[in-house]
Amino acid sequence: MQHDPATGGSALERRLIELETRLAFQEHALAELSQALADARIEGGRNAELLRHMLSDLRKVRTELYADPADEPPPPHY
């Protein structure tokens, strides 16, 4: 091991410190990404539930508006 008096440590020690610093940064970034993914999944679940409710409400409104199938307008391709 070479001791560098100017920096107070060997090249190996400096490299180890740099690798530990990078590892700590990567662990922090991974934790942030994990939390962001968890938040996105929760939001996606809320959005899916909201969409289900909206579709249910739309079916109810459509049923009320067109109780008689003869009153329903033709599809757009006619």
OpenMM code with the backbone's topology and positions (N, CA, C; nanometers):
from openmm import Vec3, app, unit

residues = "MET GLN HIS ASP PRO ALA THR GLY GLY SER ALA LEU GLU ARG ARG LEU ILE GLU LEU GLU THR ARG LEU ALA PHE GLN GLU HIS ALA LEU ALA GLU LEU SER GLN ALA LEU ALA ASP ALA ARG ILE GLU GLY GLY ARG ASN ALA GLU LEU LEU ARG HIS MET LEU SER ASP LEU ARG LYS VAL ARG THR GLU LEU TYR ALA ASP PRO ALA ASP GLU PRO PRO PRO PRO HIS TYR".split()
positions = [
    Vec3(0.0836, -0.1173, 0.0000),
    Vec3(0.0000, 0.0000, 0.0000),
    Vec3(0.0884, 0.1241, 0.0000),
    Vec3(0.0578, 0.2143, -0.0910),
    Vec3(0.1356, 0.3374, -0.0958),
    Vec3(0.0647, 0.4440, -0.0139),
    Vec3(0.1409, 0.5070, 0.0704),
    Vec3(0.0841, 0.6127, 0.1538),
    Vec3(0.1135, 0.7463, 0.0877),
    Vec3(0.0112, 0.8260, 0.0700),
    Vec3(0.0265, 0.9572, 0.0074),
    Vec3(0.0141, 1.0627, 0.1162),
    Vec3(0.1258, 1.1217, 0.1573),
    Vec3(0.1202, 1.2187, 0.2667),
    Vec3(0.0365, 1.3418, 0.2333),
    Vec3(0.0225, 1.3763, 0.1069),
    Vec3(-0.0532, 1.4958, 0.0689),
    Vec3(-0.2026, 1.4782, 0.0957),
    Vec3(-0.2521, 1.3552, 0.0803),
    Vec3(-0.3948, 1.3333, 0.0995),
    Vec3(-0.4256, 1.2622, 0.2293),
    Vec3(-0.3247, 1.2133, 0.2958),
    Vec3(-0.3450, 1.1463, 0.4230),
    Vec3(-0.3927, 1.0040, 0.4098),
    Vec3(-0.3817, 0.9429, 0.2932),
    Vec3(-0.4250, 0.8054, 0.2761),
    Vec3(-0.3671, 0.7449, 0.1510),
    Vec3(-0.3823, 0.6150, 0.1385),
    Vec3(-0.3301, 0.5459, 0.0214),
    Vec3(-0.4290, 0.5571, -0.0947),
    Vec3(-0.3810, 0.5231, -0.2123),
    Vec3(-0.4676, 0.5232, -0.3308),
    Vec3(-0.5805, 0.4233, -0.3119),
    Vec3(-0.5530, 0.3121, -0.2473),
    Vec3(-0.6553, 0.2113, -0.2219),
    Vec3(-0.7635, 0.2650, -0.1286),
    Vec3(-0.7202, 0.3370, -0.0247),
    Vec3(-0.8178, 0.3972, 0.0681),
    Vec3(-0.9054, 0.4996, -0.0032),
    Vec3(-0.8429, 0.5822, -0.0860),
    Vec3(-0.9205, 0.6829, -0.1614),
    Vec3(-1.0209, 0.6151, -0.2536),
    Vec3(-0.9759, 0.5083, -0.3186),
    Vec3(-1.0658, 0.4357, -0.4091),
    Vec3(-1.1806, 0.3716, -0.3315),
    Vec3(-1.1503, 0.3155, -0.2159),
    Vec3(-1.2540, 0.2547, -0.1329),
    Vec3(-1.3560, 0.3597, -0.0884),
    Vec3(-1.3084, 0.4756, -0.0475),
    Vec3(-1.3986, 0.5835, -0.0064),
    Vec3(-1.4862, 0.6273, -0.1238),
    Vec3(-1.4264, 0.6391, -0.2422),
    Vec3(-1.5032, 0.6778, -0.3607),
    Vec3(-1.6106, 0.5731, -0.3920),
    Vec3(-1.5755, 0.4460, -0.3849),
    Vec3(-1.6729, 0.3392, -0.4113),
    Vec3(-1.7838, 0.3377, -0.3071),
    Vec3(-1.7504, 0.3593, -0.1809),
    Vec3(-1.8517, 0.3652, -0.0762),
    Vec3(-1.9455, 0.4836, -0.0981),
    Vec3(-1.8900, 0.5954, -0.1410),
    Vec3(-1.9714, 0.7143, -0.1695),
    Vec3(-2.0665, 0.6868, -0.2851),
    Vec3(-2.0153, 0.6255, -0.3902),
    Vec3(-2.1001, 0.5916, -0.5047),
    Vec3(-2.2099, 0.4935, -0.4651),
    Vec3(-2.1747, 0.3945, -0.3830),
    Vec3(-2.2724, 0.2969, -0.3374),
    Vec3(-2.3823, 0.3646, -0.2559),
    Vec3(-2.3450, 0.4549, -0.1682),
    Vec3(-2.4440, 0.5268, -0.0879),
    Vec3(-2.5373, 0.6076, -0.1785),
    Vec3(-2.4807, 0.6731, -0.2800),
    Vec3(-2.5624, 0.7485, -0.3742),
    Vec3(-2.6591, 0.6561, -0.4489),
    Vec3(-2.6087, 0.5413, -0.4938),
    Vec3(-2.6933, 0.4463, -0.5672),
    Vec3(-2.8052, 0.3927, -0.4781),
    Vec3(-2.7741, 0.3628, -0.3528),
    Vec3(-2.8765, 0.3143, -0.2594),
    Vec3(-2.9841, 0.4192, -0.2380),
    Vec3(-2.9423, 0.5455, -0.2250),
    Vec3(-3.0381, 0.6548, -0.2068),
    Vec3(-3.1264, 0.6705, -0.3309),
    Vec3(-3.0648, 0.6668, -0.4481),
    Vec3(-3.1406, 0.6800, -0.5733),
    Vec3(-3.2385, 0.5634, -0.5885),
    Vec3(-3.1955, 0.4432, -0.5539),
    Vec3(-3.2827, 0.3265, -0.5629),
    Vec3(-3.4019, 0.3402, -0.4678),
    Vec3(-3.3782, 0.3895, -0.3479),
    Vec3(-3.4876, 0.4100, -0.2521),
    Vec3(-3.5876, 0.5128, -0.3050),
    Vec3(-3.5372, 0.6203, -0.3649),
    Vec3(-3.6263, 0.7221, -0.4221),
    Vec3(-3.7081, 0.6644, -0.5377),
    Vec3(-3.6450, 0.5874, -0.6241),
    Vec3(-3.7165, 0.5263, -0.7364),
    Vec3(-3.8206, 0.4261, -0.6877),
    Vec3(-3.7864, 0.3521, -0.5854),
    Vec3(-3.8805, 0.2552, -0.5284),
    Vec3(-4.0034, 0.3260, -0.4734),
    Vec3(-3.9819, 0.4370, -0.4041),
    Vec3(-4.0946, 0.5140, -0.3498),
    Vec3(-4.1781, 0.5740, -0.4622),
    Vec3(-4.1126, 0.6244, -0.5657),
    Vec3(-4.1856, 0.6821, -0.6784),
    Vec3(-4.2702, 0.5750, -0.7476),
    Vec3(-4.2165, 0.4539, -0.7606),
    Vec3(-4.2916, 0.3448, -0.8219),
    Vec3(-4.4119, 0.3068, -0.7354),
    Vec3(-4.3918, 0.3003, -0.6048),
    Vec3(-4.5028, 0.2685, -0.5139),
    Vec3(-4.6119, 0.3755, -0.5240),
    Vec3(-4.5718, 0.5019, -0.5275),
    Vec3(-4.6692, 0.6115, -0.5408),
    Vec3(-4.7445, 0.6020, -0.6723),
    Vec3(-4.6733, 0.5706, -0.7805),
    Vec3(-4.7368, 0.5591, -0.9119),
    Vec3(-4.8365, 0.4437, -0.9149),
    Vec3(-4.8025, 0.3326, -0.8494),
    Vec3(-4.8956, 0.2193, -0.8443),
    Vec3(-5.0211, 0.2554, -0.7670),
    Vec3(-5.0057, 0.3272, -0.6572),
    Vec3(-5.1221, 0.3707, -0.5794),
    Vec3(-5.2095, 0.4635, -0.6635),
    Vec3(-5.1472, 0.5584, -0.7310),
    Vec3(-5.2225, 0.6519, -0.8157),
    Vec3(-5.2910, 0.5780, -0.9300),
    Vec3(-5.2224, 0.4806, -0.9888),
    Vec3(-5.2830, 0.4018, -1.0963),
    Vec3(-5.4044, 0.3248, -1.0465),
    Vec3(-5.3955, 0.2721, -0.9262),
    Vec3(-5.5098, 0.2017, -0.8673),
    Vec3(-5.6265, 0.2947, -0.8446),
    Vec3(-5.5973, 0.4146, -0.7956),
    Vec3(-5.7044, 0.5149, -0.7756),
    Vec3(-5.7682, 0.5527, -0.9091),
    Vec3(-5.6846, 0.5723, -1.0096),
    Vec3(-5.7375, 0.6095, -1.1413),
    Vec3(-5.8235, 0.4980, -1.2006),
    Vec3(-5.7814, 0.3736, -1.1828),
    Vec3(-5.8590, 0.2605, -1.2337),
    Vec3(-5.9943, 0.2538, -1.1636),
    Vec3(-5.9945, 0.2751, -1.0329),
    Vec3(-6.1204, 0.2730, -0.9572),
    Vec3(-6.2114, 0.3878, -1.0014),
    Vec3(-6.1537, 0.5053, -1.0208),
    Vec3(-6.2314, 0.6206, -1.0681),
    Vec3(-6.2912, 0.5918, -1.2053),
    Vec3(-6.2138, 0.5319, -1.2935),
    Vec3(-6.2626, 0.4987, -1.4269),
    Vec3(-6.3772, 0.3978, -1.4187),
    Vec3(-6.3642, 0.2977, -1.3312),
    Vec3(-6.4734, 0.2005, -1.3139),
    Vec3(-6.6018, 0.2690, -1.2696),
    Vec3(-6.5897, 0.3614, -1.1742),
    Vec3(-6.7081, 0.4343, -1.1267),
    Vec3(-6.7686, 0.5208, -1.2374),
    Vec3(-6.6832, 0.5863, -1.3128),
    Vec3(-6.7327, 0.6727, -1.4203),
    Vec3(-6.8036, 0.5899, -1.5278),
    Vec3(-6.7477, 0.4746, -1.5622),
    Vec3(-6.8118, 0.3888, -1.6617),
    Vec3(-6.9455, 0.3368, -1.6102),
    Vec3(-6.9509, 0.3026, -1.4830),
    Vec3(-7.0763, 0.2567, -1.4230),
    Vec3(-7.1804, 0.3679, -1.4278),
    Vec3(-7.1400, 0.4883, -1.3906),
    Vec3(-7.2325, 0.6022, -1.3949),
    Vec3(-7.2778, 0.6296, -1.5374),
    Vec3(-7.1879, 0.6194, -1.6321),
    Vec3(-7.2234, 0.6433, -1.7725),
    Vec3(-7.3247, 0.5392, -1.8206),
    Vec3(-7.3072, 0.4145, -1.7814),
    Vec3(-7.4041, 0.3110, -1.8189),
    Vec3(-7.5414, 0.3414, -1.7605),
    Vec3(-7.5433, 0.3869, -1.6342),
    Vec3(-7.6711, 0.4210, -1.5699),
    Vec3(-7.7412, 0.5352, -1.6436),
    Vec3(-7.6646, 0.6381, -1.6760),
    Vec3(-7.7219, 0.7532, -1.7466),
    Vec3(-7.7724, 0.7100, -1.8837),
    Vec3(-7.6943, 0.6308, -1.9524),
    Vec3(-7.7358, 0.5856, -2.0858),
    Vec3(-7.8620, 0.5004, -2.0772),
    Vec3(-7.8705, 0.4157, -1.9764),
    Vec3(-7.9891, 0.3322, -1.9572),
    Vec3(-8.1110, 0.4190, -1.9312),
    Vec3(-8.0935, 0.5235, -1.8515),
    Vec3(-8.2052, 0.6134, -1.8212),
    Vec3(-8.2454, 0.6940, -1.9440),
    Vec3(-8.1490, 0.7389, -2.0224),
    Vec3(-8.1801, 0.8198, -2.1411),
    Vec3(-8.2454, 0.7368, -2.2512),
    Vec3(-8.2020, 0.6153, -2.2664),
    Vec3(-8.2511, 0.5305, -2.3750),
    Vec3(-8.3128, 0.4028, -2.3180),
    Vec3(-8.4153, 0.4196, -2.2369),
    Vec3(-8.4828, 0.3046, -2.1762),
    Vec3(-8.5405, 0.2136, -2.2839),
    Vec3(-8.5887, 0.2731, -2.3926),
    Vec3(-8.6408, 0.1961, -2.5056),
    Vec3(-8.5302, 0.1886, -2.6107),
    Vec3(-8.4843, 0.0691, -2.6473),
    Vec3(-8.3758, 0.0574, -2.7463),
    Vec3(-8.4067, 0.1263, -2.8784),
    Vec3(-8.5334, 0.1429, -2.9115),
    Vec3(-8.5685, 0.2112, -3.0364),
    Vec3(-8.5332, 0.3587, -3.0318),
    Vec3(-8.5229, 0.4143, -2.9118),
    Vec3(-8.4890, 0.5559, -2.8980),
    Vec3(-8.3390, 0.5814, -2.9120),
    Vec3(-8.2604, 0.4759, -2.9042),
    Vec3(-8.1162, 0.4914, -2.9100),
    Vec3(-8.0736, 0.5291, -3.0522),
    Vec3(-7.9850, 0.6281, -3.0636),
    Vec3(-7.9409, 0.6683, -3.1984),
    Vec3(-7.8590, 0.5568, -3.2631),
    Vec3(-7.8571, 0.5549, -3.3964),
    Vec3(-7.7786, 0.4512, -3.4654),
    Vec3(-7.6290, 0.4732, -3.4418),
    Vec3(-7.5503, 0.3684, -3.4579),
    Vec3(-7.4048, 0.3849, -3.4437),
    Vec3(-7.3504, 0.4817, -3.5481),
    Vec3(-7.2338, 0.5373, -3.5247),
    Vec3(-7.1766, 0.6402, -3.6138),
    Vec3(-7.1566, 0.5938, -3.7574),
    Vec3(-7.1428, 0.4662, -3.7853),
    Vec3(-7.1134, 0.4222, -3.9217),
    Vec3(-7.2369, 0.4185, -4.0109),
    Vec3(-7.3556, 0.4534, -3.9604),
    Vec3(-7.4754, 0.4560, -4.0449),
    Vec3(-7.4929, 0.5881, -4.1100),
] * unit.nanometer
topology = app.Topology()
chain = topology.addChain("A")
for resn in residues:
    res = topology.addResidue(resn, chain)
    for name in ("N", "CA", "C"):
        topology.addAtom(name, app.Element.getBySymbol(name[0]), res)
